[in-house]
Amino acid sequence: MSKFDELYRLHRLLDGRRTGLSRTDLITLHGFARATLARLIADLRDKLNAPLIHDKERGGYRYDTQDGRFALPGLWFSADELLALVTLKHLLDKLEPGLLEEHLRPLQARIEQLLTSRHLGSGETQRIRLLSMAARRKNPRHFQLVASAVLQRRRLRIVYYNRERDETGTREVSPQRLAHYRDNWYLDAWCHQKKSLRIFAVECIRSVEPLLKDAKLVPEATLDRELASAYGIFAGKPRATAILIFTAARARWVAEEIWHPEQQNRWMEDGRYELRVPYSDDRELTMDVLKYGSDVEVVAPPTLRAAVASALEAAADQYRLGNETVSGFETDT
């Protein structure tokens, strides 16, 4: 139990009591260590200005107020600590209906209790919003089996749907770890058919069969090198570096963003911003570049520049075709 928890526990024992609590009772009945108790009493008095006295006639320590109550001043987390706790609570609340619900309920209750003890109960934490977008639905049962196999290091036989090829096939895999990325879950696993590491979107797993075989273990350093060194979710070692130049207007936002741990960046003399990002597969990077429209130019490599230009031309053609269709469409008004 943290010092903060011990302080609140002592406060709750004292708050509202008309009779005091002796040092002996606090140590023997309530489990405070002698040295810890002395420090907590000093903190209440000196740091929190609590009217804590030792009243022999009333049996020991008490708050010297008319009703024996004292409201502790607000004690706050740092920004990082608050965000971590509230993020974890929201993540547990929003994973999916039924997703590990039975297993996570005690943890949710503990986080709620912890936040409430800091005057940040469920009503107040709703004032901090975590917005998710494009989260895809997944089968809770499949997720549980996958998560269990990851933790127990057991193999799985999965039926997997490949959206890009519109194909469904069976794979035997050795799960390595689960990743939560852009509001969706992915399984890093060794595929025994392909004899290499692969990333599987959990929502594309159509069925799961646990196998009584130990998983092939892949060193963490290898997983990071093979699956986490390039841009985004796509696997593979970086094979190129994208050079992106953002307009001066958009640069003020992009300069604050981390696209990749090993990115390089510089401000240009005319106020534009250059960003260099290592990548392996250009699909996700292309989508992220496209959302900036005319505010970004791909300088290199030529293949990525061509891919983005082709996508922009296709979009423009679609709108030109759309304009012709709309112009010839009659409506009743």
C-alpha positions in Angstrom: 0.0 0.0 0.0 1.4 3.4 -1.0 2.0 6.2 1.5 -0.9 8.1 0.0 -3.2 5.2 0.7 -2.0 4.8 4.2 -2.6 8.5 4.8 -6.2 8.3 3.6 -6.7 5.2 5.7 -5.6 6.9 8.8 -7.7 9.9 8.0 -10.8 7.8 7.4 -10.3 6.1 10.8 -10.1 9.5 12.6 -12.7 11.5 10.6 -15.9 12.0 12.5 -14.9 10.3 15.7 -15.8 11.9 19.0 -13.5 9.6 20.9 -9.8 9.2 20.1 -7.8 6.3 18.8 -4.8 5.2 20.9 -1.4 4.6 19.3 -1.5 1.0 20.5 -4.9 0.4 18.8 -3.6 2.0 15.6 -0.6 -0.3 15.6 -2.1 -3.6 16.9 -5.7 -3.4 15.6 -5.2 -1.4 12.4 -1.8 -2.6 11.3 0.2 0.6 11.1 3.9 0.2 11.5 5.2 2.4 14.4 7.6 4.5 12.3 5.0 4.8 9.5 2.4 6.0 12.0 4.7 8.7 13.4 5.4 9.9 9.9 1.7 9.9 8.9 0.7 11.9 12.0 3.4 14.4 11.3 2.2 14.7 7.6 -1.4 15.3 8.7 -0.4 18.0 11.1 2.5 19.8 9.3 1.7 19.3 5.6 -2.0 19.2 5.5 -2.7 21.4 8.5 -5.0 18.9 10.1 -6.2 19.8 13.7 -4.9 16.5 15.0 -4.3 16.3 18.7 -3.6 13.6 21.3 -6.4 13.7 23.8 -5.7 11.4 26.8 -9.1 12.0 28.3 -10.9 10.9 25.1 -8.7 7.9 24.4 -6.0 9.1 22.0 -5.7 10.8 18.6 -8.7 12.8 17.2 -9.5 15.8 15.2 -10.0 18.9 17.5 -13.2 20.1 15.8 -16.8 20.3 17.1 -18.0 17.2 15.3 -14.6 15.4 15.0 -14.5 16.0 11.2 -11.9 17.5 9.0 -11.9 17.8 5.2 -8.5 17.1 3.7 -7.4 19.6 1.1 -7.4 18.5 -2.5 -4.5 16.2 -3.3 -3.9 15.9 -7.1 -2.1 13.6 -9.4 0.5 15.0 -11.9 -0.8 15.3 -15.4 0.9 12.1 -16.5 -0.4 10.1 -13.5 -4.0 11.4 -13.9 -4.0 10.6 -17.6 -2.6 7.1 -17.0 -5.3 6.2 -14.4 -8.2 7.7 -16.4 -6.9 6.2 -19.6 -6.8 2.8 -18.0 -10.3 3.1 -16.6 -11.7 4.3 -19.9 -9.9 1.5 -21.7 -11.3 -1.1 -19.4 -14.8 0.4 -19.7 -14.7 0.6 -23.5 -12.8 -2.5 -24.6 -16.0 -4.2 -25.9 -19.2 -5.4 -24.2 -18.2 -8.6 -22.4 -14.5 -8.5 -23.3 -12.7 -10.1 -20.3 -15.5 -8.6 -18.2 -15.4 -11.2 -15.4 -11.6 -11.1 -15.2 -11.3 -7.3 -15.3 -14.1 -6.4 -12.9 -11.9 -6.5 -9.8 -9.3 -4.2 -11.5 -12.1 -1.8 -12.6 -13.4 -1.7 -9.0 -9.9 -1.0 -7.6 -9.2 1.8 -10.1 -12.6 3.4 -9.3 -11.9 3.2 -5.6 -8.5 4.8 -6.2 -9.9 7.6 -8.2 -12.7 8.2 -5.7 -10.2 8.4 -2.8 -8.6 11.3 -4.7 -12.0 12.9 -5.2 -12.1 11.7 -8.8 -15.1 9.4 -8.8 -16.8 8.1 -11.9 -18.9 11.3 -12.2 -15.8 13.5 -12.2 -13.7 11.3 -14.5 -16.3 11.8 -17.2 -15.1 15.3 -17.5 -12.0 13.9 -19.1 -12.9 12.5 -22.5 -10.9 10.0 -24.5 -12.3 9.9 -28.0 -11.9 6.8 -30.1 -12.7 6.4 -33.8 -13.0 3.5 -36.2 -12.7 0.8 -33.6 -13.8 -2.5 -35.2 -16.0 -5.0 -33.5 -14.5 -8.2 -32.3 -15.7 -11.5 -30.9 -15.2 -11.4 -27.1 -14.7 -15.1 -26.9 -12.0 -15.1 -29.6 -10.3 -12.3 -27.8 -10.3 -14.2 -24.5 -8.8 -17.3 -26.1 -6.1 -15.3 -27.9 -5.2 -13.3 -24.8 -5.1 -16.5 -22.8 -2.8 -18.2 -25.3 -0.5 -15.1 -25.3 -0.1 -15.2 -21.5 0.1 -19.0 -21.3 2.4 -19.3 -24.3 0.3 -21.9 -26.1 -0.2 -22.4 -29.8 -3.5 -21.6 -31.6 -5.2 -22.8 -34.8 -7.1 -19.9 -36.2 -9.3 -19.4 -39.2 -8.4 -16.0 -40.5 -10.0 -13.6 -43.0 -7.6 -11.6 -45.1 -9.5 -8.5 -46.1 -7.0 -7.4 -48.8 -7.2 -10.6 -50.7 -10.8 -11.4 -49.6 -9.7 -14.9 -48.6 -10.2 -17.1 -45.5 -7.6 -19.6 -44.5 -6.4 -21.7 -41.5 -3.1 -21.0 -39.7 -1.3 -22.5 -36.8 0.4 -19.7 -34.9 2.5 -19.2 -31.8 1.1 -16.0 -30.1 3.8 -13.6 -28.9 2.0 -10.5 -27.8 -1.2 -8.4 -28.2 -1.0 -4.8 -29.4 -3.7 -2.1 -29.0 -3.2 0.3 -31.9 -5.5 3.1 -33.1 -8.4 1.7 -31.1 -8.0 -1.9 -32.4 -6.3 -5.1 -31.3 -3.6 -6.9 -33.2 -1.9 -10.2 -32.5 1.8 -10.5 -33.1 2.5 -14.2 -33.8 4.8 -16.7 -35.4 3.0 -18.3 -38.3 4.1 -21.9 -38.7 2.9 -22.2 -42.3 4.8 -19.1 -43.4 7.7 -19.7 -41.0 7.9 -16.0 -40.1 6.4 -13.4 -37.9 3.0 -12.0 -38.9 0.5 -9.5 -37.5 -3.2 -10.6 -37.3 -6.1 -8.2 -36.8 -8.1 -9.8 -33.9 -11.5 -8.9 -35.4 -10.6 -10.9 -38.6 -10.1 -14.1 -36.6 -13.2 -16.2 -37.5 -12.5 -19.1 -35.1 -10.0 -20.1 -32.5 -8.8 -23.5 -31.4 -6.4 -23.7 -28.5 -3.7 -26.4 -29.0 -1.9 -28.5 -26.4 1.5 -27.4 -27.8 4.0 -24.9 -26.4 4.3 -21.7 -28.5 7.6 -21.1 -30.3 9.2 -18.2 -28.4 10.6 -15.3 -30.2 13.0 -12.9 -28.4 11.5 -9.5 -27.5 14.4 -7.8 -29.4 13.5 -9.7 -32.5 9.8 -8.8 -32.2 10.7 -5.1 -31.9 13.1 -5.2 -34.8 10.8 -7.1 -37.1 7.4 -5.7 -36.1 8.0 -2.3 -34.5 10.9 -0.7 -36.3 9.0 0.6 -39.3 6.1 3.1 -39.5 2.7 2.1 -38.3 1.2 -1.4 -37.8 2.7 -3.1 -40.9 5.5 -5.5 -40.3 9.0 -5.5 -41.7 12.3 -3.7 -41.3 12.4 -0.2 -42.7 13.3 -0.3 -46.4 13.0 3.4 -47.1 12.7 6.9 -45.5 9.8 9.1 -46.4 10.7 12.8 -46.7 7.6 14.9 -46.2 7.4 18.7 -46.3 4.4 20.4 -44.6 3.2 23.9 -45.3 4.0 26.6 -42.8 0.3 26.7 -41.8 0.2 23.0 -41.0 3.7 22.8 -39.6 2.7 24.3 -36.3 0.7 21.1 -35.6 2.9 18.5 -37.2 6.0 19.7 -35.4 4.4 18.6 -32.1 3.6 15.1 -33.3 5.7 11.9 -33.0 5.2 9.8 -36.1 8.0 7.4 -35.4 10.6 7.1 -32.6 13.5 7.5 -35.0 12.0 10.3 -37.1 14.1 13.3 -38.1 12.8 16.8 -38.6 13.8 20.3 -39.3 12.3 23.7 -39.8 12.9 25.3 -43.2 13.8 28.9 -43.7 10.4 29.8 -45.3 8.5 28.3 -42.3 7.8 24.9 -43.8 8.6 21.7 -41.8 10.4 18.7 -43.1 9.8 15.3 -41.5 11.7 12.1 -42.3 10.1 8.8 -41.3 11.4 5.2 -41.8 8.8 2.8 -43.2 8.5 -0.6 -44.7 5.0 -0.8 -46.2 3.6 2.4 -47.7 -0.1 1.6 -47.3 -0.7 3.1 -43.8 1.8 6.0 -44.4 0.0 6.9 -47.7 -3.3 7.1 -45.8 -1.8 9.3 -43.2 -0.2 11.6 -45.8 -3.5 11.9 -47.8 -5.4 13.3 -44.8 -3.2 16.4 -45.0 -4.3 17.1 -48.6 -2.5 20.1 -50.1 -0.7 20.9 -46.8 2.0 18.2 -47.5 4.2 17.2 -50.3 6.0 13.8 -50.5 9.5 14.7 -51.7 11.0 11.1 -51.6 11.2 8.3 -52.3 9.7 8.4 -55.8 7.6 5.3 -55.2 5.8 6.9 -52.3 5.4 10.2 -54.1 3.8 8.3 -57.1 1.5 6.3 -54.8 0.2 9.5 -53.1 -0.1 11.4 -56.4 -2.0 8.4 -57.9 -4.4 8.4 -55.0 -5.0 12.1 -55.3 -5.6 11.9 -59.0 -8.1 9.1 -58.5 -9.9 11.1 -55.9 -10.0 14.2 -58.2 -11.3 12.0 -61.1 -14.0 10.7 -58.8 -15.1 14.2 -57.9 -15.0 15.4 -61.6 -17.2 12.4 -62.5 -19.4 13.2 -59.5 -19.8 16.8 -60.6 -21.0 15.7 -64.1 -23.5 13.3 -62.5 -24.8 15.9 -60.1 -25.1 18.5 -62.8 -27.3 16.2 -64.8 -29.4 15.1 -61.9 -32.8 16.6 -61.6 -34.6 17.0 -58.2 -38.0 18.1 -57.2 -38.0 21.2 -55.0 
